[in-house]
Amino acid sequence: MQDLAKDISRGTSRALAQLGYASLAEVPLANGRRADLVAVSPDGSLLIVEVKSSVADFRADRKWQEYREFCDRLAFAVAADFPRHLIPEDCGLIVADPFGAAILREGVESRLVPARRRALTLRLARLAAGRLTRLLDPGAMEPEP
């Protein structure tokens, strides 16, 4: 199932990039949770995508509800054979494979307050910069966001 989740995440990131989003995987949030994908749109909107590789994964995990306070929209990314009726109507629905994805439904928008948006955007920028630094110079030391 781990490989399937990675494939769904990869395809979702590719599709979002085609729409102008910049996404980052495995993003720690201020409440101690970790979002599978956080994507920033060209206008600065924040989308959290929760990747679900199976029905059992979906049913066992209710922490995704705690992500709402950290995004403008929340979506689920699933494989083509996932029963779509399980995804809450107010959440976005993305069907993905390793090579791309189709956004079947956008989640209901709930705009973040400016202070939270700034804090999240700064966290994303620092996390991305830190990851790039470690990729380019594995011995480099930089602070975690």
C-alpha positions in Angstrom: 0.0 0.0 0.0 2.9 2.3 0.6 3.9 2.2 -3.0 0.3 3.0 -4.1 0.2 6.0 -1.8 3.5 7.3 -3.3 2.1 6.8 -6.8 -1.1 8.7 -5.9 0.9 11.5 -4.4 3.2 11.7 -7.4 0.4 11.8 -9.9 -1.5 14.4 -7.8 1.6 16.6 -7.6 2.0 16.4 -11.3 -1.6 17.4 -12.0 -1.4 20.3 -9.5 1.8 21.5 -11.1 0.0 21.7 -14.5 -2.5 23.9 -12.9 0.2 26.2 -11.5 0.4 24.9 -7.9 3.6 24.3 -6.1 3.3 21.3 -3.8 5.3 19.8 -1.0 4.9 16.3 0.5 4.9 15.3 4.1 4.4 18.7 5.7 4.4 19.0 9.5 1.7 21.3 10.8 1.6 23.4 13.9 -0.9 21.0 15.6 1.5 18.1 15.4 -0.2 16.5 12.4 1.6 15.9 9.0 -0.2 16.6 5.8 0.4 14.3 2.9 0.6 17.2 0.4 0.3 20.9 0.8 -0.1 22.9 -2.4 0.1 26.7 -3.0 -1.9 28.1 -5.9 -0.6 31.0 -8.0 -2.9 33.3 -5.9 -1.6 32.0 -2.6 -4.5 29.7 -1.7 -3.5 26.7 0.3 -4.8 23.2 -0.5 -4.1 20.2 1.7 -4.5 16.8 -0.1 -4.9 13.7 2.0 -3.8 10.6 0.1 -5.8 7.5 0.7 -4.5 4.2 -0.7 -7.4 2.0 0.5 -10.8 2.0 2.1 -9.2 0.6 5.3 -6.7 3.5 5.3 -9.6 6.0 4.9 -11.8 4.4 7.6 -8.9 4.1 10.2 -7.7 7.7 9.8 -9.9 10.6 11.0 -7.0 13.0 11.7 -7.6 14.6 8.3 -10.4 16.7 9.9 -7.8 18.5 11.9 -6.2 19.8 8.6 -9.1 22.1 7.8 -7.7 24.9 10.0 -4.5 24.9 7.9 -5.9 25.3 4.4 -8.4 27.1 2.2 -9.5 23.8 0.7 -9.2 20.2 1.7 -9.1 17.3 -0.8 -8.6 13.6 -1.0 -6.5 11.9 -3.6 -7.4 8.3 -4.3 -6.8 5.5 -6.9 -9.3 5.0 -9.7 -10.9 1.9 -8.0 -11.5 3.7 -4.6 -15.3 4.0 -3.8 -15.8 7.7 -4.4 -19.0 8.0 -2.4 -16.9 7.6 0.8 -15.3 11.0 0.3 -17.2 13.8 2.2 -19.0 16.1 -0.2 -17.4 19.2 1.2 -13.9 17.8 0.4 -12.3 17.8 -3.0 -11.9 14.6 -4.9 -8.8 13.8 -7.0 -8.3 10.4 -8.8 -4.7 9.8 -9.5 -2.2 7.3 -10.8 1.6 7.6 -10.9 1.6 9.8 -14.0 -1.2 12.3 -13.4 -4.6 12.9 -11.9 -8.1 14.2 -12.6 -9.6 16.7 -10.2 -13.3 15.5 -10.1 -14.4 17.9 -7.4 -13.0 20.9 -5.6 -13.5 21.2 -1.9 -15.6 23.8 -0.3 -13.5 26.9 0.3 -13.0 28.3 3.8 -10.5 31.1 3.6 -7.7 31.3 6.2 -7.2 34.4 8.2 -4.2 36.4 7.0 -2.0 35.7 10.0 -2.4 31.9 9.7 -1.8 32.1 5.9 1.4 34.0 6.5 2.6 31.5 9.1 1.8 28.5 6.9 3.4 30.1 3.8 6.5 30.9 5.8 6.6 27.3 7.1 6.3 25.9 3.6 9.0 28.1 2.3 11.5 27.2 5.0 10.7 23.5 4.7 11.2 23.5 1.0 14.4 25.5 1.2 15.7 23.2 3.9 14.9 20.1 1.8 16.6 21.7 -1.2 19.7 22.6 0.8 20.0 19.0 2.2 19.6 17.6 -1.4 22.3 19.9 -2.8 24.6 19.6 0.3 23.7 16.6 2.5 26.2 17.8 5.1 24.7 21.2 5.5 23.0 22.2 8.7 20.0 24.4 8.7 17.2 25.0 11.1 14.0 23.0 10.8 10.9 25.1 10.2 
